[in-house]
Amino acid sequence: MTLKAHSFHIPVMGIAYTIDTPFKVAHLGIDSVISLVDDIILEKLREMYCNKFEIPYQEISDKIEDFRAKRITSYLNLMNDLAIKKFEELKSIGIEKSNDLKAYFAMLPNSSEIKQEFKNKIGANFNLQEVGNWLKDKLSMGSIDVNIMTKVDKDNYSNGTQLANEFNDAHAALRGFAMSDLSSSMILSAGMNPRLYSYIEQFDDFYPNQDGIIKKKIVLKVSDYRSALIQGKFLAKKGLWVSEFRIESGLNCGGHAFASDGFLLGPILEEFKEKKQELWTALNEILVPALEAKERILPASELKIKISAQGGVGTAEEHQFLIDHYKVDSVGWGTPFLLVPEATTVDNGTIKKLEVAKEDDVYLSNISPLGVPFYSLKANTKDIEKASFIAKGRPGSSCPKKFVALNKDYTEIGLCTASRQYQHLKIKELKEQDLSPEVYTFNYNKVVEKSCTCVGLGTAALLKYDLDTKVEGEGVSVCPGPNIAYFSKVLKLGEMIDHIYGRSNVIERNDRPNMFIKELGIYIDFLKNKIEEARISMTKKQEQYLVNFCANLSDGVNYYKGLFATLNANFQSTKKIISMDLIEFEHALDQLKTEVNQMKEQKELAM
């Protein structure tokens, strides 16, 4: 029986930073995630890899019916075939000559059962054939998972006629995965899309067989337990099981930052740990009658629920604490892997910027057309390109791909808020409103700050592989989390994994804050900004939001004070600093609560 090789996974990053990560690491037992946003880049890379390995290639043109889904299916099948080939070669090669096999076992955590078994098998009197059979039985390939942003589900048209919902972008991506050969997971992120969720039930691979095996598993990226329960029940009513809930730190991660209402990662994970069995029972009670009603197979064995966590993890101690204390099944390491060319696909110019990036170089921006806060690296080439367009009096992107053309304020067919067409119409509207110069400038800047991220987040792969960028341009958007400030050199894959498992330390600075404290600090800063936004004229909705936010942060601070006070074996070298940081943040939060109360009183007096 094969065992899961690693206790970490590489989550999706951007649109193309992990586009071919499975080809690079799946044979080594490492799980990773491909974004399915951009079928155009997927098709370009499929052609590149087919040429590289002398595989017959036939273009899937955008003139072909259902081309988006077909491109995705073909690319995923290619990645699967290439990864399986590397994995089979790894298992069948002679042990004494296999550097890859040695690398496979060297990278495993020291506590790994199969690592210890392997050492025993290759003792003084080992039998090569016996060991070869053992390898085939025990080694596991990393999962080739996919990510679909549920809200990036643009309507599509043919000859001016809107196509059926199943041809919307996210629906087509889901179908592309469903029709592929993969036996892996589909990670759904960015919130609940009931129409998309309902579409899943059309595909047999998402249902369990007699043994409880699900060929294509559903993973939900969630921000809290309540969201997990609601979405899990929705799917269970359709006979669909959520195999994993992936909890991501709301503000201590890269890319889009889905800030919670002040709920912190530690307390959220604590609730999942305490209620995991309750969650399983609630979902299973709904699933069984749903499967019976559909006359689907009822598995003989229990279906499992996994819990994973990601966002801001940076040390082996933090990694192991999440596993030991919160009982998570896997920990996501994203941002640091941007500096590991053996795992991710980043152009050389961007890597150099990431190497020297410090805390102030990564900022939570409003550049995303999706209207969600977005981590960005200052002076990235896409922002420089955007600034040049603004300086020329022609703000906005030509919008060559239109993946987030979702705004319908001005046209029946959606526009992207980063597009030149949308920004021209919005600025024209501002000019007609007879605003003061100060108010006009403020609103103008909010319009033109949007950046063409659906192109910028994929361009790095084109530059890395010297592929055509005529349509996209050469501007790169990069979305590291704050953690990048503490990783300052290009790393080999083995070096990164040794760091994750505590066999070495690649962080040269000694001032990196604990991941939970870092998240708390980011939330405090986020709250300050929200208070400033509400200061001029606070609505009832803003007032309630700020009051709840403060209360939730206070609960989080109290939780961490209790947690770190009771830990006897963990974080001993940094415990004193953590305690001091908690006291400082508690005082800062008290001041912010006072400000909110004063604003409430001023509002009541003015009424």
Beta strands, then each sheet from edge to edge (+ up, - down):
strand 1: 8-10
strand 2: 31-35
strand 3: 144-149
strand 4: 157-158
strand 5: 161-162
strand 6: 184-189
strand 7: 216-222
strand 8: 242-248
strand 9: 306-310
strand 10: 330-332
strand 11: 362-365
strand 12: 374-377
sheet 1: 1+ 2+ 3+ 6+ 7+ 8+ 9+ 10+ 1+
sheet 2: 4+ 5-
sheet 3: 11+ 12-
end
